[in-house]
Amino acid sequence: MGTYISSIVVEKCHYCEVCPPQENCPSGAFHRLDPDYPPVIEKEICMGCGTCVESCLHGAVTLVKRA
């Protein structure tokens, strides 16, 4: 696991029907449990690679230091 982990900025999330970070996450850490809410990130399997940050069209995903 990396030093960083993905985090959702809820205020920026547009709840896209097809969530690019979820589609592009190489570890499968993104999951949509409800279309009316932002995706959930499984912190245990997030690699902190940043692919989700690059693929989010609205800048709603950031990397933060893993606790």
Order of alpha helices (4+ residues) and beta strands (2+ residues): beta-alpha-beta-beta-alpha-beta
